Amino acid sequence: MFDEIMEKFEGSPSQQAVIRLLLERGFSVNDEGRVVSGGIEIPNTGIAREIDVDRRVVDSTTDVILEDPELRRIFQNISQVPSLMDLAPVLDLTVLSIAVADPERKGIVATVTGTLADNDISIRQTISEDPEFTDEPRLYLVTDEDLPGEAITQLRNLEFVRKIEIQ
């Protein structure tokens, strides 16, 4: 789906940058063509400054979104999910990041969460990046406690795990 969305903007890398930002941040586009997060309007100048494009690029991108029924449906229904990852150091939580060899493989989340459950580790939050929206998708798990060495070893030994990071 991500590739299909980006193809609609293939002639404009600047507009693709706007689309990427909207998707990454979970920003919506309202009926007036304004970028919003819930009911809060995000100024186009702020968006433009963040990705180093002209404000008019943001305007033209939202115009295209509203004119295309498929894009309109996507960008009027996208939303953010609050993440505990940035708060982990403040709340004394552990963040486990797992990169896998084949993100399309079935059962990755079930196997990883099952391994943690088998080790009596409680999971506060799980975030799985979509392989269509990012080049190197990761699975993030936020736990209340440090992971025991045995659990880390079991995770590393899973055939699909390419890399593990703990924060």
PyMOL commands that set and color helices and strands:
alter all, ss='L'
color gray80, all
select helices_A, chain A and resi 2-7+13-25+44-51+55-67+69-75+88-91+108-118+149-156
alter helices_A, ss='H'
color red, helices_A
select strands_A, chain A and resi 28-29+35-37+40-41+94-100+123-128+138-143+161-166
alter strands_A, ss='S'
color yellow, strands_A
deselect
rebuild
show_as cartoon
